[in-house]
Amino acid sequence: MEDEFSYEVKIPEERVAVLIGKDGTTKKQIEDATGCTLDISKEGDVTIKGEDGLALYNAKHIVKAIARGFNPKTALLLAQEEYAFELIDMKDIAGKSQNTMQRLKGRVIGKEGKSREEIERLTDCNISVYGKTVGIIGDAMHVAIARQAVAMLLQGSMHKTVFSFLEKKKKEMMMVERL
């Protein structure tokens, strides 16, 4: 008999229905993709159980990604080996100030979502700004670049500067991929 491991994850109550999905479809998809079992309370307490440590780790990240505002279809990409999930806590930069938090969220999202869309386009990543966090899902190398771009925006860099940085990185990545 193999050992069974488990994780306890707390998610916002308003994301519980998204995690479960219509008639439990999302929950089942996560379980099928990872080989783990999910026990979800309506208060947002999630217990993830499994025998494979890596699958358990992936399941935890899929649950966390959905909890942080990602569409389940996007979050399920994390079951694939080449995808990574990064979570940036804006509290680390904004402190307790609600005004600062709103301003930082606005910088990352941009007018009508343009800034977020541009970062997604230039890095081939998915970005979710939810509550006090910015989540990034994508290829591991691209996630690192997207994280750097978001950090630059949060630290006050001009959007133009960040997009120039991303354009340069995208060209570098394309050169590396050609080799």
Rosetta constraint file for C-alpha pairs under 8 A:
AtomPair CA 2 CA 51 HARMONIC 6.71 0.50
AtomPair CA 3 CA 51 HARMONIC 6.05 0.50
AtomPair CA 4 CA 49 HARMONIC 6.70 0.50
AtomPair CA 4 CA 50 HARMONIC 5.45 0.50
AtomPair CA 4 CA 51 HARMONIC 4.58 0.50
AtomPair CA 4 CA 52 HARMONIC 8.00 0.50
AtomPair CA 5 CA 49 HARMONIC 5.69 0.50
AtomPair CA 5 CA 50 HARMONIC 5.48 0.50
AtomPair CA 5 CA 51 HARMONIC 5.86 0.50
AtomPair CA 5 CA 52 HARMONIC 7.86 0.50
AtomPair CA 5 CA 53 HARMONIC 7.34 0.50
AtomPair CA 5 CA 56 HARMONIC 7.78 0.50
AtomPair CA 6 CA 47 HARMONIC 6.72 0.50
AtomPair CA 6 CA 48 HARMONIC 5.29 0.50
AtomPair CA 6 CA 49 HARMONIC 4.27 0.50
AtomPair CA 6 CA 50 HARMONIC 6.35 0.50
AtomPair CA 6 CA 56 HARMONIC 7.41 0.50
AtomPair CA 7 CA 47 HARMONIC 5.76 0.50
AtomPair CA 7 CA 48 HARMONIC 5.15 0.50
AtomPair CA 7 CA 49 HARMONIC 6.68 0.50
AtomPair CA 7 CA 56 HARMONIC 7.76 0.50
AtomPair CA 7 CA 60 HARMONIC 7.18 0.50
AtomPair CA 8 CA 45 HARMONIC 7.18 0.50
AtomPair CA 8 CA 46 HARMONIC 5.78 0.50
AtomPair CA 8 CA 47 HARMONIC 4.71 0.50
AtomPair CA 8 CA 48 HARMONIC 6.49 0.50
AtomPair CA 9 CA 45 HARMONIC 6.10 0.50
AtomPair CA 9 CA 46 HARMONIC 5.08 0.50
AtomPair CA 9 CA 47 HARMONIC 6.41 0.50
AtomPair CA 9 CA 48 HARMONIC 7.87 0.50
AtomPair CA 9 CA 60 HARMONIC 7.48 0.50
AtomPair CA 9 CA 63 HARMONIC 7.99 0.50
AtomPair CA 9 CA 64 HARMONIC 7.65 0.50
AtomPair CA 10 CA 44 HARMONIC 5.56 0.50
AtomPair CA 10 CA 45 HARMONIC 4.78 0.50
AtomPair CA 10 CA 46 HARMONIC 6.04 0.50
AtomPair CA 11 CA 15 HARMONIC 6.82 0.50
AtomPair CA 11 CA 16 HARMONIC 7.15 0.50
AtomPair CA 11 CA 44 HARMONIC 4.82 0.50
AtomPair CA 11 CA 45 HARMONIC 6.49 0.50
AtomPair CA 11 CA 46 HARMONIC 7.37 0.50
AtomPair CA 11 CA 64 HARMONIC 7.26 0.50
AtomPair CA 11 CA 67 HARMONIC 5.34 0.50
AtomPair CA 12 CA 16 HARMONIC 6.93 0.50
AtomPair CA 12 CA 43 HARMONIC 7.85 0.50
AtomPair CA 12 CA 44 HARMONIC 5.79 0.50
AtomPair CA 12 CA 67 HARMONIC 6.40 0.50
AtomPair CA 13 CA 42 HARMONIC 6.75 0.50
AtomPair CA 13 CA 43 HARMONIC 5.50 0.50
AtomPair CA 13 CA 44 HARMONIC 5.02 0.50
AtomPair CA 15 CA 19 HARMONIC 6.26 0.50
AtomPair CA 15 CA 44 HARMONIC 7.79 0.50
AtomPair CA 15 CA 66 HARMONIC 7.21 0.50
AtomPair CA 15 CA 67 HARMONIC 5.65 0.50
AtomPair CA 15 CA 69 HARMONIC 7.70 0.50
AtomPair CA 16 CA 20 HARMONIC 6.26 0.50
AtomPair CA 16 CA 40 HARMONIC 7.65 0.50
AtomPair CA 16 CA 41 HARMONIC 7.95 0.50
AtomPair CA 16 CA 42 HARMONIC 6.44 0.50
AtomPair CA 16 CA 43 HARMONIC 7.77 0.50
AtomPair CA 16 CA 44 HARMONIC 5.88 0.50
AtomPair CA 16 CA 67 HARMONIC 7.79 0.50
AtomPair CA 17 CA 21 HARMONIC 5.83 0.50
AtomPair CA 17 CA 22 HARMONIC 7.90 0.50
AtomPair CA 18 CA 26 HARMONIC 7.59 0.50
AtomPair CA 18 CA 66 HARMONIC 7.34 0.50
AtomPair CA 18 CA 72 HARMONIC 7.44 0.50
AtomPair CA 19 CA 26 HARMONIC 6.10 0.50
AtomPair CA 19 CA 27 HARMONIC 6.20 0.50
AtomPair CA 19 CA 63 HARMONIC 7.08 0.50
AtomPair CA 19 CA 66 HARMONIC 6.38 0.50
AtomPair CA 19 CA 67 HARMONIC 7.51 0.50
AtomPair CA 19 CA 72 HARMONIC 7.22 0.50
AtomPair CA 20 CA 24 HARMONIC 4.89 0.50
AtomPair CA 20 CA 25 HARMONIC 6.73 0.50
AtomPair CA 20 CA 26 HARMONIC 5.37 0.50
AtomPair CA 20 CA 27 HARMONIC 4.81 0.50
AtomPair CA 20 CA 40 HARMONIC 7.81 0.50
AtomPair CA 21 CA 25 HARMONIC 5.20 0.50
AtomPair CA 21 CA 26 HARMONIC 4.61 0.50
AtomPair CA 21 CA 27 HARMONIC 6.56 0.50
AtomPair CA 22 CA 26 HARMONIC 7.31 0.50
AtomPair CA 24 CA 28 HARMONIC 6.19 0.50
AtomPair CA 25 CA 29 HARMONIC 6.11 0.50
AtomPair CA 26 CA 30 HARMONIC 6.26 0.50
AtomPair CA 26 CA 72 HARMONIC 6.83 0.50
AtomPair CA 27 CA 31 HARMONIC 6.24 0.50
AtomPair CA 27 CA 38 HARMONIC 7.04 0.50
AtomPair CA 28 CA 32 HARMONIC 5.98 0.50
AtomPair CA 29 CA 33 HARMONIC 5.98 0.50
AtomPair CA 30 CA 34 HARMONIC 6.08 0.50
AtomPair CA 30 CA 36 HARMONIC 7.78 0.50
AtomPair CA 30 CA 59 HARMONIC 6.82 0.50
AtomPair CA 30 CA 62 HARMONIC 7.60 0.50
AtomPair CA 30 CA 76 HARMONIC 6.84 0.50
AtomPair CA 31 CA 35 HARMONIC 5.28 0.50
AtomPair CA 31 CA 36 HARMONIC 5.08 0.50
AtomPair CA 31 CA 37 HARMONIC 5.51 0.50
AtomPair CA 31 CA 38 HARMONIC 6.92 0.50
AtomPair CA 31 CA 59 HARMONIC 7.88 0.50
AtomPair CA 32 CA 36 HARMONIC 7.51 0.50
AtomPair CA 33 CA 76 HARMONIC 7.77 0.50
AtomPair CA 33 CA 79 HARMONIC 6.25 0.50
AtomPair CA 34 CA 55 HARMONIC 5.10 0.50
AtomPair CA 34 CA 56 HARMONIC 7.06 0.50
AtomPair CA 34 CA 58 HARMONIC 7.06 0.50
AtomPair CA 34 CA 59 HARMONIC 6.09 0.50
AtomPair CA 34 CA 79 HARMONIC 6.45 0.50
AtomPair CA 35 CA 50 HARMONIC 6.86 0.50
AtomPair CA 35 CA 55 HARMONIC 6.85 0.50
AtomPair CA 36 CA 48 HARMONIC 6.61 0.50
AtomPair CA 36 CA 49 HARMONIC 5.48 0.50
AtomPair CA 36 CA 50 HARMONIC 4.54 0.50
AtomPair CA 36 CA 51 HARMONIC 7.58 0.50
AtomPair CA 36 CA 55 HARMONIC 7.03 0.50
AtomPair CA 36 CA 56 HARMONIC 6.40 0.50
AtomPair CA 36 CA 59 HARMONIC 7.09 0.50
AtomPair CA 37 CA 48 HARMONIC 5.72 0.50
AtomPair CA 37 CA 49 HARMONIC 5.22 0.50
AtomPair CA 37 CA 50 HARMONIC 6.48 0.50
AtomPair CA 38 CA 46 HARMONIC 6.70 0.50
AtomPair CA 38 CA 47 HARMONIC 5.74 0.50
AtomPair CA 38 CA 48 HARMONIC 4.73 0.50
AtomPair CA 38 CA 49 HARMONIC 6.59 0.50
AtomPair CA 39 CA 46 HARMONIC 5.59 0.50
AtomPair CA 39 CA 47 HARMONIC 5.06 0.50
AtomPair CA 39 CA 48 HARMONIC 6.53 0.50
AtomPair CA 40 CA 44 HARMONIC 6.65 0.50
AtomPair CA 40 CA 45 HARMONIC 5.91 0.50
AtomPair CA 40 CA 46 HARMONIC 4.55 0.50
AtomPair CA 40 CA 47 HARMONIC 6.59 0.50
AtomPair CA 41 CA 45 HARMONIC 5.26 0.50
AtomPair CA 41 CA 46 HARMONIC 6.45 0.50
AtomPair CA 48 CA 56 HARMONIC 7.10 0.50
AtomPair CA 48 CA 59 HARMONIC 7.33 0.50
AtomPair CA 48 CA 60 HARMONIC 7.04 0.50
AtomPair CA 49 CA 56 HARMONIC 6.93 0.50
AtomPair CA 50 CA 55 HARMONIC 7.44 0.50
AtomPair CA 50 CA 56 HARMONIC 5.83 0.50
AtomPair CA 51 CA 56 HARMONIC 7.57 0.50
AtomPair CA 52 CA 56 HARMONIC 6.10 0.50
AtomPair CA 53 CA 57 HARMONIC 6.16 0.50
AtomPair CA 54 CA 58 HARMONIC 6.20 0.50
AtomPair CA 55 CA 59 HARMONIC 6.08 0.50
AtomPair CA 55 CA 79 HARMONIC 7.59 0.50
AtomPair CA 56 CA 60 HARMONIC 6.17 0.50
AtomPair CA 57 CA 61 HARMONIC 6.39 0.50
AtomPair CA 58 CA 62 HARMONIC 6.18 0.50
AtomPair CA 58 CA 78 HARMONIC 6.21 0.50
AtomPair CA 58 CA 79 HARMONIC 5.70 0.50
AtomPair CA 59 CA 63 HARMONIC 6.20 0.50
AtomPair CA 59 CA 79 HARMONIC 7.21 0.50
AtomPair CA 60 CA 64 HARMONIC 6.12 0.50
AtomPair CA 61 CA 65 HARMONIC 5.91 0.50
AtomPair CA 61 CA 78 HARMONIC 7.10 0.50
AtomPair CA 61 CA 85 HARMONIC 6.82 0.50
AtomPair CA 62 CA 66 HARMONIC 6.30 0.50
AtomPair CA 62 CA 72 HARMONIC 7.93 0.50
AtomPair CA 62 CA 75 HARMONIC 5.12 0.50
AtomPair CA 62 CA 76 HARMONIC 6.04 0.50
AtomPair CA 62 CA 78 HARMONIC 6.10 0.50
AtomPair CA 62 CA 79 HARMONIC 7.51 0.50
AtomPair CA 63 CA 67 HARMONIC 6.12 0.50
AtomPair CA 63 CA 75 HARMONIC 7.75 0.50
AtomPair CA 64 CA 68 HARMONIC 6.14 0.50
AtomPair CA 65 CA 69 HARMONIC 6.63 0.50
AtomPair CA 65 CA 70 HARMONIC 5.58 0.50
AtomPair CA 65 CA 75 HARMONIC 5.71 0.50
AtomPair CA 65 CA 85 HARMONIC 7.50 0.50
AtomPair CA 65 CA 135 HARMONIC 7.11 0.50
AtomPair CA 66 CA 70 HARMONIC 4.73 0.50
AtomPair CA 66 CA 71 HARMONIC 6.28 0.50
AtomPair CA 66 CA 72 HARMONIC 5.89 0.50
AtomPair CA 66 CA 75 HARMONIC 6.19 0.50
AtomPair CA 68 CA 128 HARMONIC 7.14 0.50
AtomPair CA 68 CA 129 HARMONIC 7.72 0.50
AtomPair CA 68 CA 130 HARMONIC 5.67 0.50
AtomPair CA 68 CA 131 HARMONIC 7.74 0.50
AtomPair CA 68 CA 133 HARMONIC 7.33 0.50
AtomPair CA 68 CA 134 HARMONIC 7.98 0.50
AtomPair CA 68 CA 135 HARMONIC 6.77 0.50
AtomPair CA 69 CA 128 HARMONIC 5.95 0.50
AtomPair CA 69 CA 129 HARMONIC 7.22 0.50
AtomPair CA 69 CA 130 HARMONIC 5.68 0.50
AtomPair CA 70 CA 74 HARMONIC 6.51 0.50
AtomPair CA 70 CA 75 HARMONIC 6.13 0.50
AtomPair CA 70 CA 127 HARMONIC 7.97 0.50
AtomPair CA 70 CA 128 HARMONIC 6.06 0.50
AtomPair CA 71 CA 75 HARMONIC 6.27 0.50
AtomPair CA 72 CA 76 HARMONIC 6.00 0.50
AtomPair CA 73 CA 77 HARMONIC 7.02 0.50
AtomPair CA 74 CA 78 HARMONIC 7.91 0.50
AtomPair CA 74 CA 126 HARMONIC 7.67 0.50
AtomPair CA 74 CA 137 HARMONIC 7.78 0.50
AtomPair CA 75 CA 137 HARMONIC 7.53 0.50
AtomPair CA 76 CA 80 HARMONIC 7.99 0.50
AtomPair CA 77 CA 83 HARMONIC 6.51 0.50
AtomPair CA 78 CA 82 HARMONIC 7.99 0.50
AtomPair CA 78 CA 83 HARMONIC 5.26 0.50
AtomPair CA 78 CA 84 HARMONIC 6.30 0.50
AtomPair CA 78 CA 85 HARMONIC 7.18 0.50
AtomPair CA 78 CA 137 HARMONIC 7.66 0.50
AtomPair CA 79 CA 83 HARMONIC 7.62 0.50
AtomPair CA 82 CA 139 HARMONIC 5.73 0.50
AtomPair CA 82 CA 140 HARMONIC 6.52 0.50
AtomPair CA 83 CA 137 HARMONIC 6.88 0.50
AtomPair CA 83 CA 138 HARMONIC 5.21 0.50
AtomPair CA 83 CA 139 HARMONIC 4.63 0.50
AtomPair CA 83 CA 140 HARMONIC 5.76 0.50
AtomPair CA 84 CA 137 HARMONIC 5.74 0.50
AtomPair CA 84 CA 138 HARMONIC 5.63 0.50
AtomPair CA 84 CA 139 HARMONIC 5.95 0.50
AtomPair CA 84 CA 140 HARMONIC 4.98 0.50
AtomPair CA 84 CA 143 HARMONIC 6.88 0.50
AtomPair CA 85 CA 135 HARMONIC 7.18 0.50
AtomPair CA 85 CA 136 HARMONIC 5.69 0.50
AtomPair CA 85 CA 137 HARMONIC 4.72 0.50
AtomPair CA 85 CA 138 HARMONIC 6.96 0.50
AtomPair CA 85 CA 140 HARMONIC 7.95 0.50
AtomPair CA 85 CA 143 HARMONIC 7.47 0.50
AtomPair CA 86 CA 135 HARMONIC 5.74 0.50
AtomPair CA 86 CA 136 HARMONIC 5.12 0.50
AtomPair CA 86 CA 137 HARMONIC 6.65 0.50
AtomPair CA 86 CA 143 HARMONIC 7.10 0.50
AtomPair CA 86 CA 147 HARMONIC 7.55 0.50
AtomPair CA 87 CA 133 HARMONIC 6.60 0.50
AtomPair CA 87 CA 134 HARMONIC 5.81 0.50
AtomPair CA 87 CA 135 HARMONIC 4.53 0.50
AtomPair CA 87 CA 136 HARMONIC 6.43 0.50
AtomPair CA 88 CA 133 HARMONIC 5.47 0.50
AtomPair CA 88 CA 134 HARMONIC 5.06 0.50
AtomPair CA 88 CA 135 HARMONIC 6.31 0.50
AtomPair CA 88 CA 147 HARMONIC 7.85 0.50
AtomPair CA 89 CA 93 HARMONIC 7.92 0.50
AtomPair CA 89 CA 132 HARMONIC 6.10 0.50
AtomPair CA 89 CA 133 HARMONIC 4.60 0.50
AtomPair CA 89 CA 134 HARMONIC 6.64 0.50
AtomPair CA 90 CA 94 HARMONIC 5.95 0.50
AtomPair CA 90 CA 95 HARMONIC 7.95 0.50
AtomPair CA 90 CA 101 HARMONIC 7.04 0.50
AtomPair CA 90 CA 104 HARMONIC 7.66 0.50
AtomPair CA 90 CA 132 HARMONIC 5.45 0.50
AtomPair CA 90 CA 133 HARMONIC 5.56 0.50
AtomPair CA 90 CA 134 HARMONIC 7.33 0.50
AtomPair CA 90 CA 154 HARMONIC 7.92 0.50
AtomPair CA 91 CA 95 HARMONIC 4.95 0.50
AtomPair CA 91 CA 96 HARMONIC 6.84 0.50
AtomPair CA 91 CA 101 HARMONIC 7.45 0.50
AtomPair CA 91 CA 132 HARMONIC 6.39 0.50
AtomPair CA 91 CA 133 HARMONIC 7.94 0.50
AtomPair CA 93 CA 154 HARMONIC 7.37 0.50
AtomPair CA 93 CA 155 HARMONIC 7.76 0.50
AtomPair CA 94 CA 98 HARMONIC 7.98 0.50
AtomPair CA 94 CA 100 HARMONIC 5.50 0.50
AtomPair CA 94 CA 101 HARMONIC 5.50 0.50
AtomPair CA 94 CA 104 HARMONIC 7.60 0.50
AtomPair CA 97 CA 101 HARMONIC 6.31 0.50
AtomPair CA 98 CA 102 HARMONIC 6.24 0.50
AtomPair CA 99 CA 103 HARMONIC 6.22 0.50
AtomPair CA 100 CA 104 HARMONIC 6.12 0.50
AtomPair CA 101 CA 105 HARMONIC 6.17 0.50
AtomPair CA 101 CA 132 HARMONIC 7.23 0.50
AtomPair CA 102 CA 106 HARMONIC 6.09 0.50
AtomPair CA 103 CA 107 HARMONIC 6.25 0.50
AtomPair CA 104 CA 108 HARMONIC 6.44 0.50
AtomPair CA 104 CA 153 HARMONIC 7.90 0.50
AtomPair CA 104 CA 154 HARMONIC 5.83 0.50
AtomPair CA 105 CA 109 HARMONIC 6.10 0.50
AtomPair CA 105 CA 129 HARMONIC 7.02 0.50
AtomPair CA 106 CA 110 HARMONIC 5.46 0.50
AtomPair CA 106 CA 111 HARMONIC 7.57 0.50
AtomPair CA 107 CA 115 HARMONIC 7.50 0.50
AtomPair CA 107 CA 153 HARMONIC 6.43 0.50
AtomPair CA 107 CA 154 HARMONIC 7.12 0.50
AtomPair CA 108 CA 115 HARMONIC 6.14 0.50
AtomPair CA 108 CA 116 HARMONIC 5.91 0.50
AtomPair CA 108 CA 129 HARMONIC 7.83 0.50
AtomPair CA 108 CA 150 HARMONIC 6.54 0.50
AtomPair CA 108 CA 153 HARMONIC 6.46 0.50
AtomPair CA 108 CA 154 HARMONIC 7.27 0.50
AtomPair CA 109 CA 113 HARMONIC 4.86 0.50
AtomPair CA 109 CA 114 HARMONIC 6.72 0.50
AtomPair CA 109 CA 115 HARMONIC 5.33 0.50
AtomPair CA 109 CA 116 HARMONIC 4.76 0.50
AtomPair CA 109 CA 117 HARMONIC 7.94 0.50
AtomPair CA 109 CA 129 HARMONIC 7.33 0.50
AtomPair CA 110 CA 114 HARMONIC 5.31 0.50
AtomPair CA 110 CA 115 HARMONIC 4.42 0.50
AtomPair CA 110 CA 116 HARMONIC 6.48 0.50
AtomPair CA 111 CA 115 HARMONIC 7.03 0.50
AtomPair CA 113 CA 117 HARMONIC 6.17 0.50
AtomPair CA 114 CA 118 HARMONIC 6.03 0.50
AtomPair CA 115 CA 119 HARMONIC 6.31 0.50
AtomPair CA 115 CA 159 HARMONIC 7.64 0.50
AtomPair CA 116 CA 120 HARMONIC 6.17 0.50
AtomPair CA 116 CA 127 HARMONIC 6.87 0.50
AtomPair CA 117 CA 121 HARMONIC 6.05 0.50
AtomPair CA 118 CA 122 HARMONIC 6.09 0.50
AtomPair CA 118 CA 163 HARMONIC 7.70 0.50
AtomPair CA 119 CA 123 HARMONIC 6.02 0.50
AtomPair CA 119 CA 125 HARMONIC 7.76 0.50
AtomPair CA 119 CA 146 HARMONIC 6.68 0.50
AtomPair CA 119 CA 149 HARMONIC 7.54 0.50
AtomPair CA 119 CA 163 HARMONIC 7.46 0.50
AtomPair CA 119 CA 166 HARMONIC 7.56 0.50
AtomPair CA 120 CA 124 HARMONIC 5.39 0.50
AtomPair CA 120 CA 125 HARMONIC 4.94 0.50
AtomPair CA 120 CA 126 HARMONIC 5.70 0.50
AtomPair CA 120 CA 127 HARMONIC 6.58 0.50
AtomPair CA 120 CA 146 HARMONIC 7.78 0.50
AtomPair CA 121 CA 125 HARMONIC 7.31 0.50
AtomPair CA 122 CA 166 HARMONIC 6.19 0.50
AtomPair CA 122 CA 167 HARMONIC 6.68 0.50
AtomPair CA 122 CA 170 HARMONIC 6.42 0.50
AtomPair CA 123 CA 142 HARMONIC 5.50 0.50
AtomPair CA 123 CA 143 HARMONIC 7.41 0.50
AtomPair CA 123 CA 145 HARMONIC 7.03 0.50
AtomPair CA 123 CA 146 HARMONIC 6.07 0.50
AtomPair CA 123 CA 166 HARMONIC 7.35 0.50
AtomPair CA 123 CA 170 HARMONIC 6.97 0.50
AtomPair CA 124 CA 138 HARMONIC 6.75 0.50
AtomPair CA 124 CA 139 HARMONIC 7.87 0.50
AtomPair CA 124 CA 142 HARMONIC 6.89 0.50
AtomPair CA 125 CA 136 HARMONIC 6.57 0.50
AtomPair CA 125 CA 137 HARMONIC 5.59 0.50
AtomPair CA 125 CA 138 HARMONIC 4.49 0.50
AtomPair CA 125 CA 139 HARMONIC 7.20 0.50
AtomPair CA 125 CA 142 HARMONIC 6.75 0.50
AtomPair CA 125 CA 143 HARMONIC 6.52 0.50
AtomPair CA 125 CA 146 HARMONIC 7.27 0.50
AtomPair CA 126 CA 136 HARMONIC 5.66 0.50
AtomPair CA 126 CA 137 HARMONIC 5.13 0.50
AtomPair CA 126 CA 138 HARMONIC 6.35 0.50
AtomPair CA 127 CA 134 HARMONIC 6.95 0.50
AtomPair CA 127 CA 135 HARMONIC 5.57 0.50
AtomPair CA 127 CA 136 HARMONIC 4.65 0.50
AtomPair CA 127 CA 137 HARMONIC 6.59 0.50
AtomPair CA 128 CA 134 HARMONIC 5.68 0.50
AtomPair CA 128 CA 135 HARMONIC 5.03 0.50
AtomPair CA 128 CA 136 HARMONIC 6.60 0.50
AtomPair CA 129 CA 133 HARMONIC 5.95 0.50
AtomPair CA 129 CA 134 HARMONIC 4.51 0.50
AtomPair CA 129 CA 135 HARMONIC 6.40 0.50
AtomPair CA 130 CA 134 HARMONIC 6.37 0.50
AtomPair CA 130 CA 135 HARMONIC 7.83 0.50
AtomPair CA 136 CA 143 HARMONIC 6.38 0.50
AtomPair CA 136 CA 146 HARMONIC 7.41 0.50
AtomPair CA 136 CA 147 HARMONIC 7.36 0.50
AtomPair CA 137 CA 143 HARMONIC 6.51 0.50
AtomPair CA 138 CA 142 HARMONIC 6.36 0.50
AtomPair CA 138 CA 143 HARMONIC 5.54 0.50
AtomPair CA 139 CA 143 HARMONIC 6.04 0.50
AtomPair CA 140 CA 144 HARMONIC 6.52 0.50
AtomPair CA 141 CA 145 HARMONIC 6.73 0.50
AtomPair CA 142 CA 146 HARMONIC 6.18 0.50
AtomPair CA 143 CA 147 HARMONIC 5.96 0.50
AtomPair CA 144 CA 148 HARMONIC 6.28 0.50
AtomPair CA 145 CA 149 HARMONIC 6.28 0.50
AtomPair CA 145 CA 166 HARMONIC 7.62 0.50
AtomPair CA 145 CA 169 HARMONIC 7.67 0.50
AtomPair CA 146 CA 150 HARMONIC 6.18 0.50
AtomPair CA 147 CA 151 HARMONIC 6.06 0.50
AtomPair CA 148 CA 152 HARMONIC 6.16 0.50
AtomPair CA 149 CA 153 HARMONIC 6.41 0.50
AtomPair CA 149 CA 162 HARMONIC 5.89 0.50
AtomPair CA 149 CA 165 HARMONIC 7.76 0.50
AtomPair CA 149 CA 166 HARMONIC 7.18 0.50
AtomPair CA 150 CA 154 HARMONIC 6.15 0.50
AtomPair CA 151 CA 155 HARMONIC 6.07 0.50
AtomPair CA 152 CA 156 HARMONIC 6.43 0.50
AtomPair CA 152 CA 157 HARMONIC 5.36 0.50
AtomPair CA 152 CA 162 HARMONIC 6.72 0.50
AtomPair CA 153 CA 157 HARMONIC 5.08 0.50
AtomPair CA 153 CA 158 HARMONIC 6.87 0.50
AtomPair CA 153 CA 159 HARMONIC 6.82 0.50
AtomPair CA 153 CA 162 HARMONIC 7.03 0.50
AtomPair CA 157 CA 161 HARMONIC 6.58 0.50
AtomPair CA 157 CA 162 HARMONIC 6.75 0.50
AtomPair CA 158 CA 162 HARMONIC 6.46 0.50
AtomPair CA 159 CA 163 HARMONIC 6.13 0.50
AtomPair CA 160 CA 164 HARMONIC 6.14 0.50
AtomPair CA 161 CA 165 HARMONIC 6.22 0.50
AtomPair CA 162 CA 166 HARMONIC 6.25 0.50
AtomPair CA 163 CA 167 HARMONIC 6.08 0.50
AtomPair CA 164 CA 168 HARMONIC 6.22 0.50
AtomPair CA 165 CA 169 HARMONIC 6.24 0.50
AtomPair CA 166 CA 170 HARMONIC 5.98 0.50
AtomPair CA 167 CA 171 HARMONIC 6.32 0.50
AtomPair CA 168 CA 172 HARMONIC 6.31 0.50
AtomPair CA 169 CA 173 HARMONIC 6.09 0.50
AtomPair CA 170 CA 174 HARMONIC 6.19 0.50
AtomPair CA 171 CA 175 HARMONIC 6.29 0.50
AtomPair CA 172 CA 176 HARMONIC 6.32 0.50
AtomPair CA 173 CA 177 HARMONIC 6.12 0.50
AtomPair CA 174 CA 178 HARMONIC 6.27 0.50
AtomPair CA 175 CA 179 HARMONIC 6.74 0.50
